[in-house]
Amino acid sequence: MKPLSSDIALLESALATIEKVLARADSALHGAPYFGPTANAPLELASSAQPSEEIRFGASPAQSAVNICLSSAAALVDISQTLMNRNTARSAQELEHEWKVLIAHTKTASRAAYRAALIMATQKHVLAAQGLVAADDPRRVPH
């Protein structure tokens, strides 16, 4: 697939949009951090989290999943942009290093998405995950 400049521009726009939504989600966080059953999951993202990132994965299970998914999506869009880079003015050593970094980032993004799925799987439904109703609330959520 030969990337078009319009494809690269669309990816840049997508990344900027995801980052804006993520920034808004971060600023809207409130409450105590969510430390669910995945808190001890082996994940490079979690082990390298800065204090601001620790807050990002907090508040409620739903907000945690939202922020993790958005972060993963941003990483994957960035990876896609790099994969489309046709710059040939790089040494073989630079290309090999870049490839290894891309593989590592892709693994981290997929593990993050899996972590979001684990967080979601511990909840009965979206309202419970959002903290709007108790998890044992017998009320059925309308479709």
C-alpha positions as CSV (number, residue, x, y, z in Angstrom):
1,M,0.0,0.0,0.0
2,K,1.5,3.3,-1.0
3,P,0.4,5.9,1.5
4,L,-1.1,9.1,0.1
5,S,-0.3,12.4,1.7
6,S,-4.1,12.7,2.4
7,D,-3.9,9.4,4.4
8,I,-1.1,10.7,6.5
9,A,-3.0,14.0,7.1
10,L,-6.0,12.0,8.1
11,L,-4.0,10.0,10.6
12,E,-2.5,13.2,12.0
13,S,-6.0,14.7,12.4
14,A,-7.2,11.5,14.1
15,L,-4.3,11.5,16.5
16,A,-4.9,15.2,17.4
17,T,-8.6,14.5,17.9
18,I,-8.0,11.5,20.1
19,E,-5.5,13.5,22.2
20,K,-8.0,16.3,22.6
21,V,-10.7,13.8,23.8
22,L,-8.1,12.2,26.1
23,A,-7.2,15.6,27.6
24,R,-10.8,16.4,28.2
25,A,-11.4,13.0,29.8
26,D,-8.3,13.6,32.0
27,S,-9.5,17.0,33.2
28,A,-13.0,15.6,33.9
29,L,-11.7,12.9,36.3
30,H,-12.9,13.0,39.9
31,G,-13.0,10.6,42.7
32,A,-10.6,8.0,44.1
33,P,-8.5,6.0,41.7
34,Y,-9.9,2.7,40.5
35,F,-7.8,-0.2,41.6
36,G,-9.6,-3.1,40.2
37,P,-8.6,-6.7,39.7
38,T,-6.2,-5.7,36.9
39,A,-4.1,-3.4,39.1
40,N,-1.4,-6.1,39.3
41,A,-1.5,-7.1,35.7
42,P,1.9,-7.1,34.0
43,L,1.8,-4.1,31.8
44,E,4.6,-1.8,30.8
45,L,2.2,1.1,30.7
46,A,1.2,0.6,34.3
47,S,4.7,0.0,35.6
48,S,6.0,3.2,33.9
49,A,3.0,5.3,34.9
50,Q,3.8,8.8,36.2
51,P,1.5,10.3,38.9
52,S,-0.7,12.0,36.4
53,E,-1.1,8.7,34.5
54,E,-2.0,6.9,37.7
55,I,-4.9,9.4,38.1
56,R,-5.8,8.8,34.4
57,F,-6.6,5.2,35.2
58,G,-8.7,6.1,38.2
59,A,-12.2,7.4,39.1
60,S,-14.4,4.6,37.9
61,P,-14.0,1.4,35.9
62,A,-15.7,3.0,32.9
63,Q,-13.5,6.1,33.0
64,S,-10.4,3.9,33.4
65,A,-11.4,1.8,30.4
66,V,-12.2,4.9,28.4
67,N,-8.8,6.4,29.1
68,I,-6.9,3.2,28.5
69,C,-8.7,2.7,25.2
70,L,-8.0,6.2,24.0
71,S,-4.4,6.0,25.0
72,S,-4.1,2.7,23.1
73,A,-5.9,4.1,20.1
74,A,-3.5,7.1,20.0
75,A,-0.5,4.8,20.2
76,L,-1.8,2.6,17.4
77,V,-2.5,5.7,15.1
78,D,1.0,6.9,15.8
79,I,2.4,3.5,15.0
80,S,0.4,3.5,11.7
81,Q,1.9,6.9,10.8
82,T,5.4,5.5,11.4
83,L,4.6,2.4,9.3
84,M,3.6,4.7,6.4
85,N,6.9,6.7,6.6
86,R,8.7,6.3,3.3
87,N,11.8,8.2,4.3
88,T,14.7,6.2,2.9
89,A,17.4,8.4,4.4
90,R,17.9,6.1,7.4
91,S,20.7,3.7,8.0
92,A,20.0,-0.1,8.3
93,Q,20.8,0.2,12.1
94,E,18.2,3.0,12.5
95,L,15.6,1.1,10.6
96,E,16.2,-2.0,12.7
97,H,16.0,0.0,15.9
98,E,12.8,1.8,14.7
99,W,11.2,-1.6,13.9
100,K,11.9,-3.0,17.3
101,V,10.5,0.1,19.0
102,L,7.3,-0.2,16.8
103,I,6.9,-3.8,17.8
104,A,7.3,-2.9,21.5
105,H,4.8,0.0,21.2
106,T,2.3,-2.2,19.4
107,K,2.6,-4.9,22.1
108,T,2.1,-2.3,24.8
109,A,-1.0,-0.8,23.1
110,S,-2.6,-4.2,22.7
111,R,-1.9,-5.1,26.3
112,A,-3.4,-1.8,27.4
113,A,-6.6,-2.6,25.4
114,Y,-6.7,-6.0,26.9
115,R,-6.4,-4.4,30.4
116,A,-9.4,-2.2,29.5
117,A,-11.3,-5.4,28.6
118,L,-10.4,-7.0,31.9
119,I,-11.7,-3.9,33.8
120,M,-14.9,-4.0,31.8
121,A,-15.4,-7.7,32.4
122,T,-15.5,-7.2,36.1
123,Q,-18.6,-5.1,35.8
124,K,-22.2,-6.1,35.4
125,H,-23.1,-3.4,32.9
126,V,-22.2,0.1,31.8
127,L,-24.1,2.0,34.5
128,A,-22.4,-0.1,37.2
129,A,-19.0,0.6,35.6
130,Q,-19.8,4.3,35.5
131,G,-20.6,4.2,39.3
132,L,-24.2,5.4,38.6
133,V,-25.8,2.3,40.2
134,A,-24.6,-0.4,42.5
135,A,-23.2,-3.4,40.7
136,D,-25.8,-5.7,42.3
137,D,-28.7,-3.4,41.3
138,P,-31.3,-5.8,39.8
139,R,-32.5,-3.1,37.4
140,R,-32.1,-4.1,33.7
141,V,-30.4,-1.6,31.5
142,P,-32.4,-0.7,28.4
143,H,-30.8,-1.3,25.1
